[in-house]
Amino acid sequence: MLHVNQVKYLNDYRVWLSFDNGESGEIDLFVELWGEMFEPLKDKNLFATVRLDDTLQTITWQNGADFAPEFLLELVKNNSNHA
């Protein structure tokens, strides 16, 4: 099972992630911030509170929003393909 083991807030809606399979990279999550749980994260101050949840082993925010590690890794891989 895939897990996020590090997150660093960069700026705006960008984060750097490291995964337990050795992959890492930067992603911009702005286009993913839709729907009831994610719309509030368009507030950059709230988005900047991103943290690693040790229980879920992925990134979370104060409002309870989180993304599946597999989804985040797919975004990292897609971003590196376009770099």
Sequence and secondary structure as in RCSB ss.txt:
>XXXX:A:sequence
MLHVNQVKYLNDYRVWLSFDNGESGEIDLFVELWGEMFEPLKDKNLFATVRLDDTLQTITWQNGADFAPEFLLEL
VKNNSNHA
>XXXX:A:secstr
   EEEEEEEETTEEEEEETTS EEEEE GGG  STTTGGGGSHHHHTT EEETTTTEEE TTS B  HHHHHHH
HHHHHH  
